[in-house]
Amino acid sequence: MSNNIHKDFNVAPFYREHTNNQMINDEIRISNIPFFYESQHVLGTNSFKPFESDEIIKEMFEEWKTESVYISNYFKERNRKLAYEPMVRGLANFISILTWINGQILSNLNNILLELEKLAVKPINLNERISFVVNQPDHYHSFIQLSGLYTELEKLYYKKKITSSK
């Protein structure tokens, strides 16, 4: 499946050469292809703008809440291998949601930290926290960071919706 992804999104840790895109465990719910909408946008195969869809953003927040229970259990069982893939997918979804909330869609993952730093709506100390998770997605402390980032981003999302409707 990764050959349907534009080369600028087909990078580690989101895609690995030896990874097949089949789910390791049937419990995994974050089953979308990382950066699918962004890649389709760059390839010109889809004009859909996910940042205009509250339903997709809300669904992705809910998927993380459900999936984080499984990831937490993987870490309790000290099974970093099973935690890796849903953590990476959760991280990709987080980055997508973050850019969509800011009314943007990524065109590549080059200089991603610089691009994220420019965003107006973002959690505190975003770059340090994202860097930590990207470099060690199969560590428990990365899970804690990513969970915190999701919580903060969801609050920022609803705050933005409330203030923009006034």
Biotite code that builds the C-alpha atoms (Angstrom):
import biotite.structure as struc

atoms = struc.array([
    struc.Atom([0.000, 0.000, 0.000], chain_id="A", res_id=1, res_name="MET", atom_name="CA", element="C"),
    struc.Atom([2.855, 2.367, 0.633], chain_id="A", res_id=2, res_name="SER", atom_name="CA", element="C"),
    struc.Atom([3.345, 2.675, -3.148], chain_id="A", res_id=3, res_name="ASN", atom_name="CA", element="C"),
    struc.Atom([0.051, 4.666, -3.178], chain_id="A", res_id=4, res_name="ASN", atom_name="CA", element="C"),
    struc.Atom([1.713, 7.166, -0.878], chain_id="A", res_id=5, res_name="ILE", atom_name="CA", element="C"),
    struc.Atom([3.688, 10.061, -2.319], chain_id="A", res_id=6, res_name="HIS", atom_name="CA", element="C"),
    struc.Atom([7.432, 9.630, -1.751], chain_id="A", res_id=7, res_name="LYS", atom_name="CA", element="C"),
    struc.Atom([7.578, 12.748, 0.453], chain_id="A", res_id=8, res_name="ASP", atom_name="CA", element="C"),
    struc.Atom([5.348, 10.993, 3.003], chain_id="A", res_id=9, res_name="PHE", atom_name="CA", element="C"),
    struc.Atom([6.894, 7.538, 2.689], chain_id="A", res_id=10, res_name="ASN", atom_name="CA", element="C"),
    struc.Atom([9.488, 8.139, 5.409], chain_id="A", res_id=11, res_name="VAL", atom_name="CA", element="C"),
    struc.Atom([10.462, 6.582, 8.740], chain_id="A", res_id=12, res_name="ALA", atom_name="CA", element="C"),
    struc.Atom([9.030, 6.065, 11.285], chain_id="A", res_id=13, res_name="PRO", atom_name="CA", element="C"),
    struc.Atom([5.684, 6.281, 9.471], chain_id="A", res_id=14, res_name="PHE", atom_name="CA", element="C"),
    struc.Atom([6.681, 3.762, 6.815], chain_id="A", res_id=15, res_name="TYR", atom_name="CA", element="C"),
    struc.Atom([9.380, 1.111, 6.991], chain_id="A", res_id=16, res_name="ARG", atom_name="CA", element="C"),
    struc.Atom([10.655, -0.855, 4.009], chain_id="A", res_id=17, res_name="GLU", atom_name="CA", element="C"),
    struc.Atom([10.085, -4.243, 5.618], chain_id="A", res_id=18, res_name="HIS", atom_name="CA", element="C"),
    struc.Atom([6.660, -3.407, 7.007], chain_id="A", res_id=19, res_name="THR", atom_name="CA", element="C"),
    struc.Atom([3.615, -4.730, 5.325], chain_id="A", res_id=20, res_name="ASN", atom_name="CA", element="C"),
    struc.Atom([0.663, -2.506, 5.974], chain_id="A", res_id=21, res_name="ASN", atom_name="CA", element="C"),
    struc.Atom([-1.383, -5.292, 7.490], chain_id="A", res_id=22, res_name="GLN", atom_name="CA", element="C"),
    struc.Atom([-2.371, -4.827, 11.091], chain_id="A", res_id=23, res_name="MET", atom_name="CA", element="C"),
    struc.Atom([-0.251, -6.720, 13.590], chain_id="A", res_id=24, res_name="ILE", atom_name="CA", element="C"),
    struc.Atom([-3.223, -7.125, 15.906], chain_id="A", res_id=25, res_name="ASN", atom_name="CA", element="C"),
    struc.Atom([-6.945, -7.110, 15.150], chain_id="A", res_id=26, res_name="ASP", atom_name="CA", element="C"),
    struc.Atom([-7.548, -4.822, 18.134], chain_id="A", res_id=27, res_name="GLU", atom_name="CA", element="C"),
    struc.Atom([-5.838, -1.923, 16.385], chain_id="A", res_id=28, res_name="ILE", atom_name="CA", element="C"),
    struc.Atom([-8.384, 0.669, 15.326], chain_id="A", res_id=29, res_name="ARG", atom_name="CA", element="C"),
    struc.Atom([-6.122, 3.401, 13.999], chain_id="A", res_id=30, res_name="ILE", atom_name="CA", element="C"),
    struc.Atom([-6.163, 1.625, 10.680], chain_id="A", res_id=31, res_name="SER", atom_name="CA", element="C"),
    struc.Atom([-5.861, 4.475, 8.251], chain_id="A", res_id=32, res_name="ASN", atom_name="CA", element="C"),
    struc.Atom([-2.765, 4.885, 6.120], chain_id="A", res_id=33, res_name="ILE", atom_name="CA", element="C"),
    struc.Atom([-0.534, 7.571, 7.691], chain_id="A", res_id=34, res_name="PRO", atom_name="CA", element="C"),
    struc.Atom([-0.844, 10.876, 5.812], chain_id="A", res_id=35, res_name="PHE", atom_name="CA", element="C"),
    struc.Atom([-3.269, 9.371, 3.281], chain_id="A", res_id=36, res_name="PHE", atom_name="CA", element="C"),
    struc.Atom([-5.243, 12.588, 2.661], chain_id="A", res_id=37, res_name="TYR", atom_name="CA", element="C"),
    struc.Atom([-2.075, 14.660, 2.450], chain_id="A", res_id=38, res_name="GLU", atom_name="CA", element="C"),
    struc.Atom([-0.498, 12.263, -0.028], chain_id="A", res_id=39, res_name="SER", atom_name="CA", element="C"),
    struc.Atom([-3.632, 12.113, -2.191], chain_id="A", res_id=40, res_name="GLN", atom_name="CA", element="C"),
    struc.Atom([-3.725, 15.922, -2.178], chain_id="A", res_id=41, res_name="HIS", atom_name="CA", element="C"),
    struc.Atom([-0.110, 16.122, -3.417], chain_id="A", res_id=42, res_name="VAL", atom_name="CA", element="C"),
    struc.Atom([-0.717, 13.401, -6.016], chain_id="A", res_id=43, res_name="LEU", atom_name="CA", element="C"),
    struc.Atom([-3.808, 15.286, -7.188], chain_id="A", res_id=44, res_name="GLY", atom_name="CA", element="C"),
    struc.Atom([-6.021, 12.212, -6.870], chain_id="A", res_id=45, res_name="THR", atom_name="CA", element="C"),
    struc.Atom([-8.392, 13.668, -4.284], chain_id="A", res_id=46, res_name="ASN", atom_name="CA", element="C"),
    struc.Atom([-9.746, 17.189, -3.834], chain_id="A", res_id=47, res_name="SER", atom_name="CA", element="C"),
    struc.Atom([-11.303, 16.394, -0.437], chain_id="A", res_id=48, res_name="PHE", atom_name="CA", element="C"),
    struc.Atom([-10.175, 18.827, 2.265], chain_id="A", res_id=49, res_name="LYS", atom_name="CA", element="C"),
    struc.Atom([-10.129, 17.010, 5.612], chain_id="A", res_id=50, res_name="PRO", atom_name="CA", element="C"),
    struc.Atom([-9.635, 20.255, 7.523], chain_id="A", res_id=51, res_name="PHE", atom_name="CA", element="C"),
    struc.Atom([-13.163, 21.208, 6.467], chain_id="A", res_id=52, res_name="GLU", atom_name="CA", element="C"),
    struc.Atom([-14.630, 18.059, 8.059], chain_id="A", res_id=53, res_name="SER", atom_name="CA", element="C"),
    struc.Atom([-15.361, 18.165, 11.779], chain_id="A", res_id=54, res_name="ASP", atom_name="CA", element="C"),
    struc.Atom([-16.529, 14.548, 11.587], chain_id="A", res_id=55, res_name="GLU", atom_name="CA", element="C"),
    struc.Atom([-13.136, 13.201, 10.521], chain_id="A", res_id=56, res_name="ILE", atom_name="CA", element="C"),
    struc.Atom([-11.290, 15.199, 13.166], chain_id="A", res_id=57, res_name="ILE", atom_name="CA", element="C"),
    struc.Atom([-13.686, 14.104, 15.914], chain_id="A", res_id=58, res_name="LYS", atom_name="CA", element="C"),
    struc.Atom([-13.494, 10.489, 14.733], chain_id="A", res_id=59, res_name="GLU", atom_name="CA", element="C"),
    struc.Atom([-9.696, 10.581, 14.861], chain_id="A", res_id=60, res_name="MET", atom_name="CA", element="C"),
    struc.Atom([-9.773, 11.927, 18.423], chain_id="A", res_id=61, res_name="PHE", atom_name="CA", element="C"),
    struc.Atom([-12.145, 9.102, 19.385], chain_id="A", res_id=62, res_name="GLU", atom_name="CA", element="C"),
    struc.Atom([-9.982, 6.495, 17.664], chain_id="A", res_id=63, res_name="GLU", atom_name="CA", element="C"),
    struc.Atom([-6.997, 7.662, 19.698], chain_id="A", res_id=64, res_name="TRP", atom_name="CA", element="C"),
    struc.Atom([-8.957, 7.388, 22.951], chain_id="A", res_id=65, res_name="LYS", atom_name="CA", element="C"),
    struc.Atom([-9.968, 3.824, 22.113], chain_id="A", res_id=66, res_name="THR", atom_name="CA", element="C"),
    struc.Atom([-6.581, 2.810, 20.790], chain_id="A", res_id=67, res_name="GLU", atom_name="CA", element="C"),
    struc.Atom([-4.681, 4.337, 23.706], chain_id="A", res_id=68, res_name="SER", atom_name="CA", element="C"),
    struc.Atom([-6.277, 1.744, 25.996], chain_id="A", res_id=69, res_name="VAL", atom_name="CA", element="C"),
    struc.Atom([-4.732, -1.033, 23.901], chain_id="A", res_id=70, res_name="TYR", atom_name="CA", element="C"),
    struc.Atom([-1.384, 0.739, 23.660], chain_id="A", res_id=71, res_name="ILE", atom_name="CA", element="C"),
    struc.Atom([-1.353, 1.199, 27.428], chain_id="A", res_id=72, res_name="SER", atom_name="CA", element="C"),
    struc.Atom([-1.927, -2.532, 27.841], chain_id="A", res_id=73, res_name="ASN", atom_name="CA", element="C"),
    struc.Atom([0.903, -3.317, 25.432], chain_id="A", res_id=74, res_name="TYR", atom_name="CA", element="C"),
    struc.Atom([3.239, -1.250, 27.577], chain_id="A", res_id=75, res_name="PHE", atom_name="CA", element="C"),
    struc.Atom([1.941, -2.874, 30.776], chain_id="A", res_id=76, res_name="LYS", atom_name="CA", element="C"),
    struc.Atom([2.804, -6.215, 29.185], chain_id="A", res_id=77, res_name="GLU", atom_name="CA", element="C"),
    struc.Atom([6.194, -4.727, 28.213], chain_id="A", res_id=78, res_name="ARG", atom_name="CA", element="C"),
    struc.Atom([5.424, -5.471, 24.584], chain_id="A", res_id=79, res_name="ASN", atom_name="CA", element="C"),
    struc.Atom([7.007, -2.525, 22.797], chain_id="A", res_id=80, res_name="ARG", atom_name="CA", element="C"),
    struc.Atom([6.851, -4.358, 19.475], chain_id="A", res_id=81, res_name="LYS", atom_name="CA", element="C"),
    struc.Atom([3.030, -4.410, 19.473], chain_id="A", res_id=82, res_name="LEU", atom_name="CA", element="C"),
    struc.Atom([2.909, -0.802, 20.670], chain_id="A", res_id=83, res_name="ALA", atom_name="CA", element="C"),
    struc.Atom([5.145, 0.500, 17.873], chain_id="A", res_id=84, res_name="TYR", atom_name="CA", element="C"),
    struc.Atom([2.758, 0.517, 14.919], chain_id="A", res_id=85, res_name="GLU", atom_name="CA", element="C"),
    struc.Atom([-0.306, 2.022, 16.639], chain_id="A", res_id=86, res_name="PRO", atom_name="CA", element="C"),
    struc.Atom([1.958, 4.638, 18.243], chain_id="A", res_id=87, res_name="MET", atom_name="CA", element="C"),
    struc.Atom([3.356, 5.660, 14.860], chain_id="A", res_id=88, res_name="VAL", atom_name="CA", element="C"),
    struc.Atom([-0.120, 5.783, 13.333], chain_id="A", res_id=89, res_name="ARG", atom_name="CA", element="C"),
    struc.Atom([-1.358, 7.783, 16.311], chain_id="A", res_id=90, res_name="GLY", atom_name="CA", element="C"),
    struc.Atom([1.530, 10.211, 15.861], chain_id="A", res_id=91, res_name="LEU", atom_name="CA", element="C"),
    struc.Atom([0.772, 10.604, 12.144], chain_id="A", res_id=92, res_name="ALA", atom_name="CA", element="C"),
    struc.Atom([-2.903, 11.229, 12.912], chain_id="A", res_id=93, res_name="ASN", atom_name="CA", element="C"),
    struc.Atom([-1.933, 13.771, 15.566], chain_id="A", res_id=94, res_name="PHE", atom_name="CA", element="C"),
    struc.Atom([0.220, 15.687, 13.066], chain_id="A", res_id=95, res_name="ILE", atom_name="CA", element="C"),
    struc.Atom([-2.593, 15.558, 10.493], chain_id="A", res_id=96, res_name="SER", atom_name="CA", element="C"),
    struc.Atom([-5.215, 16.801, 12.956], chain_id="A", res_id=97, res_name="ILE", atom_name="CA", element="C"),
    struc.Atom([-2.878, 19.557, 14.147], chain_id="A", res_id=98, res_name="LEU", atom_name="CA", element="C"),
    struc.Atom([-2.344, 20.916, 10.641], chain_id="A", res_id=99, res_name="THR", atom_name="CA", element="C"),
    struc.Atom([-6.019, 20.543, 9.713], chain_id="A", res_id=100, res_name="TRP", atom_name="CA", element="C"),
    struc.Atom([-7.113, 22.502, 12.785], chain_id="A", res_id=101, res_name="ILE", atom_name="CA", element="C"),
    struc.Atom([-4.887, 25.276, 11.475], chain_id="A", res_id=102, res_name="ASN", atom_name="CA", element="C"),
    struc.Atom([-6.639, 25.092, 8.085], chain_id="A", res_id=103, res_name="GLY", atom_name="CA", element="C"),
    struc.Atom([-3.637, 23.565, 6.329], chain_id="A", res_id=104, res_name="GLN", atom_name="CA", element="C"),
    struc.Atom([-2.678, 20.311, 4.691], chain_id="A", res_id=105, res_name="ILE", atom_name="CA", element="C"),
    struc.Atom([0.920, 19.098, 4.612], chain_id="A", res_id=106, res_name="LEU", atom_name="CA", element="C"),
    struc.Atom([2.630, 18.858, 1.233], chain_id="A", res_id=107, res_name="SER", atom_name="CA", element="C"),
    struc.Atom([5.568, 16.800, 2.559], chain_id="A", res_id=108, res_name="ASN", atom_name="CA", element="C"),
    struc.Atom([7.328, 15.761, 5.754], chain_id="A", res_id=109, res_name="LEU", atom_name="CA", element="C"),
    struc.Atom([10.546, 17.646, 4.975], chain_id="A", res_id=110, res_name="ASN", atom_name="CA", element="C"),
    struc.Atom([11.302, 20.106, 7.764], chain_id="A", res_id=111, res_name="ASN", atom_name="CA", element="C"),
    struc.Atom([8.164, 18.995, 9.577], chain_id="A", res_id=112, res_name="ILE", atom_name="CA", element="C"),
    struc.Atom([9.267, 20.549, 12.864], chain_id="A", res_id=113, res_name="LEU", atom_name="CA", element="C"),
    struc.Atom([9.753, 23.940, 11.188], chain_id="A", res_id=114, res_name="LEU", atom_name="CA", element="C"),
    struc.Atom([6.319, 23.687, 9.599], chain_id="A", res_id=115, res_name="GLU", atom_name="CA", element="C"),
    struc.Atom([4.676, 22.741, 12.896], chain_id="A", res_id=116, res_name="LEU", atom_name="CA", element="C"),
    struc.Atom([6.428, 25.606, 14.691], chain_id="A", res_id=117, res_name="GLU", atom_name="CA", element="C"),
    struc.Atom([4.739, 28.098, 12.333], chain_id="A", res_id=118, res_name="LYS", atom_name="CA", element="C"),
    struc.Atom([1.228, 26.938, 13.274], chain_id="A", res_id=119, res_name="LEU", atom_name="CA", element="C"),
    struc.Atom([-0.895, 29.324, 15.319], chain_id="A", res_id=120, res_name="ALA", atom_name="CA", element="C"),
    struc.Atom([-2.910, 26.687, 17.215], chain_id="A", res_id=121, res_name="VAL", atom_name="CA", element="C"),
    struc.Atom([-0.646, 24.109, 18.863], chain_id="A", res_id=122, res_name="LYS", atom_name="CA", element="C"),
    struc.Atom([0.153, 22.532, 22.238], chain_id="A", res_id=123, res_name="PRO", atom_name="CA", element="C"),
    struc.Atom([2.905, 23.976, 24.423], chain_id="A", res_id=124, res_name="ILE", atom_name="CA", element="C"),
    struc.Atom([6.493, 22.793, 23.711], chain_id="A", res_id=125, res_name="ASN", atom_name="CA", element="C"),
    struc.Atom([5.237, 20.977, 20.632], chain_id="A", res_id=126, res_name="LEU", atom_name="CA", element="C"),
    struc.Atom([8.556, 20.513, 18.818], chain_id="A", res_id=127, res_name="ASN", atom_name="CA", element="C"),
    struc.Atom([10.396, 19.019, 21.780], chain_id="A", res_id=128, res_name="GLU", atom_name="CA", element="C"),
    struc.Atom([7.552, 16.649, 22.511], chain_id="A", res_id=129, res_name="ARG", atom_name="CA", element="C"),
    struc.Atom([7.027, 15.577, 18.885], chain_id="A", res_id=130, res_name="ILE", atom_name="CA", element="C"),
    struc.Atom([10.778, 15.021, 18.436], chain_id="A", res_id=131, res_name="SER", atom_name="CA", element="C"),
    struc.Atom([10.813, 12.790, 21.490], chain_id="A", res_id=132, res_name="PHE", atom_name="CA", element="C"),
    struc.Atom([7.920, 10.664, 20.205], chain_id="A", res_id=133, res_name="VAL", atom_name="CA", element="C"),
    struc.Atom([9.286, 10.441, 16.637], chain_id="A", res_id=134, res_name="VAL", atom_name="CA", element="C"),
    struc.Atom([12.676, 9.258, 17.867], chain_id="A", res_id=135, res_name="ASN", atom_name="CA", element="C"),
    struc.Atom([11.310, 6.668, 20.322], chain_id="A", res_id=136, res_name="GLN", atom_name="CA", element="C"),
    struc.Atom([7.728, 5.725, 19.394], chain_id="A", res_id=137, res_name="PRO", atom_name="CA", element="C"),
    struc.Atom([7.931, 2.376, 21.173], chain_id="A", res_id=138, res_name="ASP", atom_name="CA", element="C"),
    struc.Atom([8.802, 3.848, 24.581], chain_id="A", res_id=139, res_name="HIS", atom_name="CA", element="C"),
    struc.Atom([6.264, 4.259, 27.355], chain_id="A", res_id=140, res_name="TYR", atom_name="CA", element="C"),
    struc.Atom([7.234, 7.900, 27.950], chain_id="A", res_id=141, res_name="HIS", atom_name="CA", element="C"),
    struc.Atom([6.493, 8.616, 24.281], chain_id="A", res_id=142, res_name="SER", atom_name="CA", element="C"),
    struc.Atom([3.013, 7.200, 24.829], chain_id="A", res_id=143, res_name="PHE", atom_name="CA", element="C"),
    struc.Atom([2.550, 9.536, 27.802], chain_id="A", res_id=144, res_name="ILE", atom_name="CA", element="C"),
    struc.Atom([3.729, 12.505, 25.700], chain_id="A", res_id=145, res_name="GLN", atom_name="CA", element="C"),
    struc.Atom([1.490, 11.624, 22.755], chain_id="A", res_id=146, res_name="LEU", atom_name="CA", element="C"),
    struc.Atom([-1.519, 11.128, 25.027], chain_id="A", res_id=147, res_name="SER", atom_name="CA", element="C"),
    struc.Atom([-0.879, 14.535, 26.579], chain_id="A", res_id=148, res_name="GLY", atom_name="CA", element="C"),
    struc.Atom([-0.541, 16.122, 23.147], chain_id="A", res_id=149, res_name="LEU", atom_name="CA", element="C"),
    struc.Atom([-3.864, 14.632, 22.047], chain_id="A", res_id=150, res_name="TYR", atom_name="CA", element="C"),
    struc.Atom([-5.591, 15.910, 25.195], chain_id="A", res_id=151, res_name="THR", atom_name="CA", element="C"),
    struc.Atom([-4.205, 19.420, 24.726], chain_id="A", res_id=152, res_name="GLU", atom_name="CA", element="C"),
    struc.Atom([-4.992, 19.468, 21.009], chain_id="A", res_id=153, res_name="LEU", atom_name="CA", element="C"),
    struc.Atom([-8.576, 18.371, 21.567], chain_id="A", res_id=154, res_name="GLU", atom_name="CA", element="C"),
    struc.Atom([-9.053, 21.214, 24.062], chain_id="A", res_id=155, res_name="LYS", atom_name="CA", element="C"),
    struc.Atom([-7.519, 23.685, 21.596], chain_id="A", res_id=156, res_name="LEU", atom_name="CA", element="C"),
    struc.Atom([-9.773, 22.343, 18.841], chain_id="A", res_id=157, res_name="TYR", atom_name="CA", element="C"),
    struc.Atom([-12.962, 22.921, 20.826], chain_id="A", res_id=158, res_name="TYR", atom_name="CA", element="C"),
    struc.Atom([-11.719, 26.290, 22.074], chain_id="A", res_id=159, res_name="LYS", atom_name="CA", element="C"),
    struc.Atom([-11.091, 27.370, 18.482], chain_id="A", res_id=160, res_name="LYS", atom_name="CA", element="C"),
    struc.Atom([-14.559, 26.170, 17.421], chain_id="A", res_id=161, res_name="LYS", atom_name="CA", element="C"),
    struc.Atom([-16.201, 28.137, 20.239], chain_id="A", res_id=162, res_name="ILE", atom_name="CA", element="C"),
    struc.Atom([-14.239, 31.341, 19.637], chain_id="A", res_id=163, res_name="THR", atom_name="CA", element="C"),
    struc.Atom([-14.650, 31.207, 15.850], chain_id="A", res_id=164, res_name="SER", atom_name="CA", element="C"),
    struc.Atom([-18.435, 30.855, 16.127], chain_id="A", res_id=165, res_name="SER", atom_name="CA", element="C"),
    struc.Atom([-18.760, 34.099, 18.091], chain_id="A", res_id=166, res_name="LYS", atom_name="CA", element="C"),
])
